[in-house]
Structures are given as C-alpha cells and as structure tokens.
Amino acid sequence: CITLAVHAMHGTQLLARSCQRSVISALSKRSQFSQCVRCQSTMRAIQITEQGDADVLKLSNDVPEPTALQGTLVVKNVVSGINYIDTYHRSGLYSVALPFVPGVDGAGEVVAVGEGVSGFSVGDRVAYFGSGGSYAELTRVDAATTAHIPAGVSYEAAAAGMVQGLTAQALATLAYDIQPGDWVLVHAAAGGTGQLLTQIAKKRGGRVIGTVSTPEKAELAKELGAEAVILYTQQDVVQRVKEITGGRGVAVAYDGVGAATWDTSRRSLAPRGALVLFGNASGKVDPVDIFTLTPGNIRLQRPSLFEFLKEGTHVFQALSRDVLGAIAAGDLKVRIAGEWPLAQAADAHRALTSRATTGKLLLRP
C-alpha cells in the first residue's frame, strides 16, 4: 500500500508539472501572437472605400504591407504612375471590388522576390504594369509584367513608359500596323499617350495629324513630329483633315477621348480606314449602329492593353523592350507634366481630368 501511495503521489507531481508546462507554453504563444498582431507591418497608401469623384482618394497610414507570393515581386515605389484608367476605377465607370488601392503602374526597387521567380534580385531597378495598388509605398507586382530599367533611364521616364508607352507601342503595331506614308490622326496629341504615339507613328513612317486645344500644345505636338496640327477649339477637324490629306482622309484615327470625338474620327477616315477607340476621357461612347460603318467600309476596334498582354508574356517583353530601349537610346522623349506627394492624389486626378496637362503625371509615395 505504501508503495502504491508513493507511485500515486509521484504521478500526481508529474501531472502537475506537465499541466504547468502546458499553461506556460499557452501563455507564451498567446504573448507571441499578441506581439505579432501589434507589430504587423503597415504602410502609407491611398485606399478607396467608395467610388466617386476625386475626393474619395484618401490617404491611409495603416494599410498592410504586401508580401511576395509565387511568381511575384514586392517593389518599393520611387514613383507611381497616374493614368486615365485610374479615374475609371475611382469613379465607378469600371467595376472594382472595395476597398482597393488604385494605380496600375510605377517604378522602384525590388525589396522581395517570390518563389518561382527568376531574373530578378533584391535591389534591382524595375518598372511594372498591371498589378494594381501602385498608389502606395510598396506594391506586389507580377514578375511577368515587370521590366528591368535600362542604365541611364530614370525611374520617372520608365514609369511613363509603362501604361502610356506600352499603349502607344501596341496601338501603332498591334491594333493597327502603321505603314510608311500612312496618314495618322492622333487626338490629344499633346497628352501623355498622344505624345508617345505621335513619336512612334512618325518613326514608323506615318504622317501624323494631331488635334490639340491650345497653340502651346500645337507647338509641342509639332516638336514631337506631327506634320500638321488642328486646333479643335477653333477649326473643323473633319474639314481640315480632308484638306491636309488631299480629300482622302486618314488611314487610321487613334481616339482616346471617346464620346466627344468618335464620330469626328469616323468621318475623318479614308476608305477602308481604321478607327481605333482606346479611351473614354470625355465619357463612354454610346452603342454604335453598325450600319454607320458601311460608308467607306470602315473598321472599328476597341483595343485594350490588358487584352493584348493576355496573349502571352512575350507580348509584354516585346513591347517593354521596344519602349524602354527607345527611351534609353533617346529616340522616344518622355515629358513629365507634374508630380504630387501621395497625400495629394486627389489634386493629381483633378489636374488629369482637366485636360490642362501635357505629359505623364506621377505620385511620390
């Protein structure tokens, strides 16, 4: 009996010590979890919780920092690009799940590399497109749509080469392949995309007619290679196009303005001309009666850079190589029209939609 009692007491002591260790372990884990929650890394970013006008662009100081996932990188943004598509996401013209951080392009330094990614290292200078969330200090980006910035090219110029540069290159080669001698109509020729498209079209042998709103913008368009410029605020665009082209019209009209200009673009075309609608700066074009395309056998296209890139990574690689290479060689001039601190993103959007700017707009996180 004494032996059994001793064993029982010993067992009780072991159980007590085991319970004590379990309690201590649980408390330790709880403390570690609490510390992890308290020290979760956050960053500054513009976060949209409701769609609307520029006032919905609010700065938040506690947005969780992104981490690198399979096939992705994390980039510390030096500059974040501002594009018209950002205003469509902000306003509700394009549906986006809320809340979200806007912005689809930027440039900066790689700070983390995800699994399965090759060709990139921490510290690399890169520009990226299409990942979303660039109005922030850090952005998780798809490695497949990220490009190394060539030596001698600034972060600012590289960012301008993403949405606007890639769009211009795709318009001039994939949407309509500009041939030497083609008359080319470029609306908003002094805008960010218009400036690059004018230069690329001229380099391919196109004869560019640009439309602009002011004499100052007209001079800029001419400097960039426009053979003729039309002040749409003072002149009849269709009439001037016919005069400039000897009554024939243009082979292709690139229209990023939309509702206000699409019919002008259609009536400016030569027989079998191509109308390439790629933006909605003045609003969405109403449904089109297909029979309006019959006179002249007009071709109508509504291309999207995102759709081109879905064809494969080779498309992004080719477009970005051509654009960034041309910038590095000095063959493609980039104009930075304005920069704002991240907290003033709303002011930047107002400047963009005022159509008073000439070139790329950037945020500095």
Summary of the structure (lengths in Angstrom):
residues: 365
radius of gyration: 27.5
end to end distance: 78.0
largest distance: 120.3
contacts: 1222
relative contact order: 0.13
helix: 39%
strand: 25%
